[in-house]
Amino acid sequence: MRVLGIETSCDETGVAIYDGERGLLAHALYSQIDLHAEYGGVVPELASRDHVRKLLPLIEQVMAECGSQKEDIDAICYTAGPGLIGALMVGASLGRALAYAWGVPAVGVHHMEGHLLAPMLEASPPAFPFVALLVSGGHTQLVAVKGIGQYEMLGESLDDAAGEAFDKAAKMLDLDYPGGPHIARLAERGTPGRFTFPRPMVDRPGLDFSFSGLKTYTLNTVAEHAQVDGLPDEQTCADIAHAFQEAVVGTLAIKCRRALEQTGLKTLIIAGGVSANTRLRTELEAALGKIGARVYYARPAFCTDNGAMIAYAGCQRLMAGQRESLAVNVKARWPLDSLPPL
Amino acid sequence: MLENEAATLALGRALGQRLKALPEQVTVFLEGDLGAGKTTTTRGLLQAFGHQGAVKSPTYTLVEAYEWPERAVYHFDLYRLGDPEELEYMGIRDYFADDSVCILEWPERGQGYLPTPDISLQLRVAGKGREARLSAATKKGQEILAQVLESY
């Protein structure tokens, strides 16, 4: 079984080809493609979410890269939600139409299931069951995973997602978007212990998160130390970035450990953009090593939105017999725990 | 003046109650810096519509929809827009149809692609509290505001 995967749920246009036997054959994000080849020299600056103009050249490139012809493709898998309706509709209608034209099935994929299964694309994938921490700009969730489609929500953010907190703290320190990598770099020069930021909700039982208060705390700390230009001095900015990152990472680690203890599981996977944060990875490895648990994650390119995870998740559901009807169905909201088990 | 978070929520609720009672399309702009209380105000507004759960910030998703059989509230955050034209690619026009309530944070980033707001709420950090300024740009907005100020 060889499938074409299409991801257009938000900003990124991602396409990949996954083969059930040979693994991932090719994958690309729009931002990485060689535009000169596809557009014949003139490279238009296309806006975020302009998936319509990006998708076909990307599919052509990925097909060519792995030498696949349309006859080699057994199904088209596309992100059917959750996400922006307008963005989802582009990938879904193109995917559904292409499947019809090529006479193959279409499979609608849950975006977060894609993220959750992304570590399966790596050389030594984790085995079920495990706890998953989905942590990105839009999500912070802890999920108990017994198998594909067998998800139990353990906790989630009540307000801002962890990745969003990074972005907003970055903005307060006059760093660029997306904020995660910039905060992480600045934090390396920070003095440990100069500031201690609160760990939101760790003193309360349960596995929910809240990062909005940490945002306000950061804002107040920046304001307290601001100089004439509105920003603290360089070292203070680094110290704030350090304290902020430690607070987010510390909070996530405490909740992950609690989730493992609560479920009795020994494996944690982390997925989503924030799972690329090295400080989070080392902290989790240290904290979970103490209780004999192991951490798995995807390579950085598969932590953020991508087509490979959609191709992989879609291929699993295809092999289990899942098929879309001829209608194009997308969902802005789609609870992860409402998916059918395989 | 809004002394604390509870006061910001109460203002949101007062506005929400008026909007719920008015079965028409209404657009509200929420302006103010990071941490000024825009999402908190929206949480109060959604509570007036009967929403019980968490109110996630739509910064990453751009829009969060809250739908009931008789009414829909769309909570936008245009903070991440690089160009107002990007609104076309997310199908912005569909959201302003029928009798929806559209709440927009960072509306200045969507200039040229958004309708005139009925109500604008400007929030500013002032000491430990927040300063709120309400204004109306349409007749519908003026009527709503008069009622909100009466009940708040």
Chai-1 contact restraints between the chains, C-beta under 6 A:
chainA,res_idxA,chainB,res_idxB,connection_type,confidence,min_distance_angstrom,max_distance_angstrom,comment,restraint_id
A,A47,B,D83,contact,1.0,0.0,6.0,A-B,restraint_1
A,A47,B,E85,contact,1.0,0.0,6.0,A-B,restraint_2
A,A47,B,E86,contact,1.0,0.0,6.0,A-B,restraint_3
A,S48,B,G82,contact,1.0,0.0,6.0,A-B,restraint_4
A,S48,B,E86,contact,1.0,0.0,6.0,A-B,restraint_5
A,R49,B,E86,contact,1.0,0.0,6.0,A-B,restraint_6
A,R49,B,Y89,contact,1.0,0.0,6.0,A-B,restraint_7
A,R49,B,M90,contact,1.0,0.0,6.0,A-B,restraint_8
A,D50,B,Y89,contact,1.0,0.0,6.0,A-B,restraint_9
A,L84,B,M90,contact,1.0,0.0,6.0,A-B,restraint_10
A,G86,B,M90,contact,1.0,0.0,6.0,A-B,restraint_11
A,G86,B,G91,contact,1.0,0.0,6.0,A-B,restraint_12
A,G137,B,Y60,contact,1.0,0.0,6.0,A-B,restraint_13
A,G138,B,Y60,contact,1.0,0.0,6.0,A-B,restraint_14
A,G138,B,T61,contact,1.0,0.0,6.0,A-B,restraint_15
A,L158,B,A54,contact,1.0,0.0,6.0,A-B,restraint_16
A,D160,B,S57,contact,1.0,0.0,6.0,A-B,restraint_17
A,E164,B,S57,contact,1.0,0.0,6.0,A-B,restraint_18
A,E164,B,T59,contact,1.0,0.0,6.0,A-B,restraint_19
A,E164,B,Y60,contact,1.0,0.0,6.0,A-B,restraint_20
A,K168,B,L34,contact,1.0,0.0,6.0,A-B,restraint_21
A,K215,B,G35,contact,1.0,0.0,6.0,A-B,restraint_22
A,T216,B,G35,contact,1.0,0.0,6.0,A-B,restraint_23
A,L219,B,G35,contact,1.0,0.0,6.0,A-B,restraint_24
A,A332,B,A65,contact,1.0,0.0,6.0,A-B,restraint_25
